[in-house]
C-alpha cells in the first residue's frame, strides 16, 4: 500500500521546469520521473509520508499552518543522491524559509509513524538510476535550465485508501 502524504505542489512554471528535467533525463536514456505514470506523479516536496491514515486534525493543522504561507518560495541547493544499492534516487535538495520549515515541523510532529523521521526537503527527478548512468544523469541535469527557486502554490493530501488527491490549501496568485 502506498503512503498517505501531505505534499507541496508547484505553480505551473515551476512544475514545468522540473518536468523539463524529467523529460531531458528520459531522452538521454536515464530512468526519470517522466517514466512514472501514477495519478499522484507531479513535481512536489513531500512534507509527511506515513503508512497510517492521516486524521482530519493533522490535515486541518496543515491547512492552517502551511496554507497561510502559500505561495512559498523554496531555493534549490544542489543535487542529492539517495540510496546505497546499485540504483539510486536523484533529487534537487531544496531549502524552505524558516517559517515554512517551522510549519512543516509542527505538522510532522502531529503525523503518525512517519516514513522518514528526519525531513530532507527535496524534489525527486529520477528513481532507480543505475550507478553507471550517474555521470550521464548529472550532465543532463547540469545542461538543463534548473531554476534557482520553485514556487509552491498548493498543499495536497494523498489518501491511497480512497485513491483521492485533494488540494487542501491553494495560494491566491491573482
C-alpha positions as CSV (number, residue, x, y, z in Angstrom):
1,X,0.0,0.0,0.0
2,X,1.2,3.5,-0.8
3,X,1.9,6.1,1.9
4,X,-0.6,8.7,2.9
5,X,1.1,12.0,2.3
6,X,0.9,15.8,2.5
7,X,2.8,17.5,-0.3
8,X,3.6,20.9,-1.5
9,X,2.9,21.3,-5.3
10,X,4.2,24.0,-7.6
11,X,2.7,26.7,-9.7
12,X,2.8,26.0,-13.5
13,X,6.1,27.4,-14.5
14,X,7.9,25.8,-11.5
15,X,6.3,22.4,-12.3
16,X,7.2,22.8,-16.0
17,X,10.8,23.4,-15.1
18,X,11.0,20.2,-13.1
19,X,9.1,18.2,-15.8
20,X,11.5,19.5,-18.5
21,X,14.4,17.9,-16.5
22,X,12.4,14.7,-16.2
23,X,11.9,14.7,-20.0
24,X,15.6,15.5,-20.6
25,X,16.7,12.6,-18.5
26,X,14.3,10.3,-20.2
27,X,15.5,11.5,-23.7
28,X,19.1,10.7,-22.6
29,X,18.1,7.1,-21.6
30,X,18.2,7.7,-17.9
31,X,15.2,6.5,-15.8
32,X,13.3,9.5,-14.6
33,X,10.0,10.6,-13.0
34,X,8.8,11.0,-16.6
35,X,8.5,7.2,-16.7
36,X,6.2,7.2,-13.7
37,X,2.6,7.3,-14.8
38,X,0.8,7.2,-11.5
39,X,-2.1,9.6,-10.8
40,X,0.0,11.1,-8.0
41,X,3.0,11.9,-10.1
42,X,3.7,15.5,-10.4
43,X,6.6,17.6,-9.1
44,X,6.3,18.2,-5.4
45,X,8.0,18.3,-2.0
46,X,6.7,15.7,0.5
47,X,6.1,17.1,3.9
48,X,4.6,14.0,5.5
49,X,4.6,10.4,4.4
50,X,3.1,7.7,6.6
51,X,1.7,4.2,6.2
52,X,-1.0,5.2,8.7
53,X,-4.0,7.3,7.7
54,X,-3.8,11.0,8.4
55,X,-6.7,12.1,10.5
56,X,-8.6,15.3,10.0
57,X,-6.8,17.1,12.8
58,X,-3.4,16.7,11.0
59,X,-4.9,17.8,7.7
60,X,-6.7,20.8,9.3
61,X,-3.5,21.9,11.1
62,X,-1.5,21.6,7.9
63,X,-4.2,23.6,6.0
64,X,-3.9,26.3,8.7
65,X,-0.1,26.4,9.3
66,X,1.1,25.7,5.8
67,X,-1.8,27.2,3.8
68,X,-1.2,30.7,5.3
69,X,2.4,30.6,4.0
70,X,1.4,29.9,0.3
71,X,2.7,30.9,-2.1
72,X,6.1,29.9,-0.7
73,X,9.4,30.1,-2.5
74,X,11.9,27.3,-1.9
75,X,15.5,27.6,-3.0
76,X,17.3,24.8,-4.9
77,X,20.6,24.0,-3.2
78,X,22.1,21.3,-5.4
79,X,21.5,17.7,-6.5
80,X,21.4,15.0,-3.9
81,X,21.6,11.2,-4.3
82,X,19.6,8.8,-2.0
83,X,20.3,5.1,-1.7
84,X,23.1,2.7,-1.1
85,X,22.4,-0.1,-3.6
86,X,23.1,-0.5,-7.3
87,X,20.3,2.0,-8.1
88,X,19.8,5.4,-6.6
89,X,17.3,8.3,-6.5
90,X,18.4,11.8,-7.7
91,X,16.7,14.9,-6.4
92,X,17.1,18.6,-6.0
93,X,17.8,19.4,-2.4
94,X,15.5,22.4,-1.5
95,X,15.6,24.9,1.3
96,X,12.4,26.4,2.6
97,X,12.4,29.6,4.5
98,X,12.3,29.4,8.3
99,X,8.6,29.9,8.6
100,X,7.8,27.1,6.2
101,X,10.4,24.8,7.9
102,X,8.8,25.5,11.3
103,X,5.3,24.9,10.0
104,X,6.4,21.6,8.4
105,X,8.0,20.5,11.7
106,X,4.7,21.3,13.5
107,X,2.7,19.2,11.1
108,X,5.2,16.4,11.0
109,X,5.0,16.2,14.8
110,X,1.3,15.5,14.6
111,X,1.5,12.8,12.0
112,X,1.6,9.1,13.0
113,X,4.6,6.9,12.3
114,X,6.5,9.0,9.7
115,X,8.2,7.0,6.9
116,X,11.2,9.3,7.3
117,X,11.5,10.7,10.8
118,X,14.0,13.4,9.7
119,X,12.7,15.7,6.9
120,X,15.1,16.2,4.0
121,X,13.1,18.5,1.7
122,X,13.7,17.6,-1.9
123,X,12.2,17.3,-5.4
124,X,12.7,13.9,-6.9
125,X,13.8,13.9,-10.6
126,X,14.8,10.3,-11.1
127,X,14.4,7.0,-9.2
128,X,16.1,3.7,-9.7
129,X,19.0,5.2,-11.6
130,X,21.8,2.6,-12.2
131,X,25.0,3.9,-10.8
132,X,26.7,3.5,-14.2
133,X,24.3,6.2,-15.5
134,X,25.1,8.8,-12.8
135,X,27.6,10.7,-14.9
136,X,25.1,11.0,-17.8
137,X,22.3,12.0,-15.4
138,X,24.4,14.7,-13.7
139,X,25.5,16.0,-17.1
140,X,21.9,16.2,-18.3
141,X,20.8,18.0,-15.1
142,X,23.7,20.4,-15.4
143,X,22.8,21.1,-19.0
144,X,19.1,21.8,-18.5
145,X,17.7,25.0,-17.2
146,X,17.2,24.4,-13.5
147,X,15.5,27.3,-11.7
148,X,17.1,28.8,-8.6
149,X,13.8,28.6,-6.8
150,X,10.4,26.9,-7.1
151,X,7.1,28.4,-6.1
152,X,4.8,26.2,-4.0
153,X,1.2,27.2,-4.6
154,X,-0.7,24.2,-3.2
155,X,-0.8,21.8,-0.3
156,X,-2.2,18.5,-1.4
157,X,-3.3,15.4,0.6
158,X,-2.9,11.9,-0.9
159,X,-5.1,9.2,0.6
160,X,-4.2,5.9,-1.2
161,X,-7.0,4.0,0.5
162,X,-9.6,6.3,-1.1
163,X,-7.4,6.9,-4.2
164,X,-8.0,10.6,-3.5
165,X,-5.7,13.6,-4.2
166,X,-7.2,16.7,-2.6
167,X,-5.9,20.3,-2.6
168,X,-6.3,21.3,1.0
169,X,-4.8,24.8,0.6
170,X,-4.3,26.8,-2.6
171,X,-2.4,30.1,-2.9
172,X,-4.1,33.2,-4.3
173,X,-1.7,34.1,-7.1
174,X,-4.0,36.6,-8.7
